[in-house]
Amino acid sequence: MNLVDILDEKLIKVQLIGKTKDEILDELVRTLALGKDLNKHEFEKVLLAVKNREELGSTGIGKGICIPHAQSDVFDKISLVVGVSKEPIDFDSPDNMKSRLFFLVVAPVSAASAHVEVLAAIARSCSSSVFRRMLEKCKSSREVIQLFSE
Amino acid sequence: MAVPFKNILVYIDGSEESISAMMYGILLAKQNNALLAAMYVVNTKALADLVKVGIFLDLEKNEYQRDLQKDAERYLKHSQKLAKKKEVVVSCITEEGSAHKIVRDYIKANDVDLLVIGGVSAIRSRRDELNSETDRMLRTVPCPVMLVREDEDLWESFE
């Protein structure tokens, strides 16, 4: 699976405004809710799933990257939100580095295979420091999609 | 290499393309009176990598592995149903590991003379070029490979 195939301009936010971990998670899920037209109940369900996962252990993986993720049957296929924050956010990452790059991945239980593939693809893309720097500099959703397409 | 083919393997990964590949494999096996096997590989390598980089916890890895195993059962059961419609017998195999390696080793060990797969992904970025399991299979297996595109007529013939 290619990340480019599931990236959606409506689900990319290059100027996240949250200042704390909770605010960022809320903002990412809100972006997803708006892009996918979720109702209040669905939004809360997804947010709870994401927060429950975060409670088990931080999804900050180091090098300024966070990949919050959850399974939720609110969706019938996998969804990806990409967020870039101008200000680094403390996400309890194992390297104690604050994070600016966020990838929220939510998928139904029936899409476990796609879920694993997408998470692996994100990890591969972000293993490059050049890619990370370029993503941090993106000024629009279109630039983010362009970067992933290169 | 036998022509017509006598020992066909279809790789199933749950995608619609791989189901099309299964249908094609069934029709080919019937036409050639060939042995037919369908394989689903639970990608435990990807799961282990996700734990290694800190994206998954061990608990999650186990949950997702169970989900993937259920996927394997579901898709292989579906493959059997499709095969039954055309009165073809299919051996269903579930394996764990790195898909392209498992398929390659199976082909060598079982004298498979045709691998049928559901197409390779469009290369949308240089980063993706070598990471698709079906791409890697195409490059490394020692037998002919048939890539099946989606075909509505094919699906209709199984309804």
Interface residues (C-beta under 8 A of the other chain):
Chain A: M1 N2 L3 V4 D5 L56 G57 T59 I61 G62 I67 H69 P94 V109 S110 A112 S113 H115 V116 E117 L119 A120 A121 I122 A123 R124 S125 F148 S149 E150
Chain B: D13 G14 N43 A46 L47 D49 L50 V53 G54 I55 F56 L57 L59 E60 Y64 D67 L68 D71 S121 A122 R124 S125 R126 R127 D128 N131
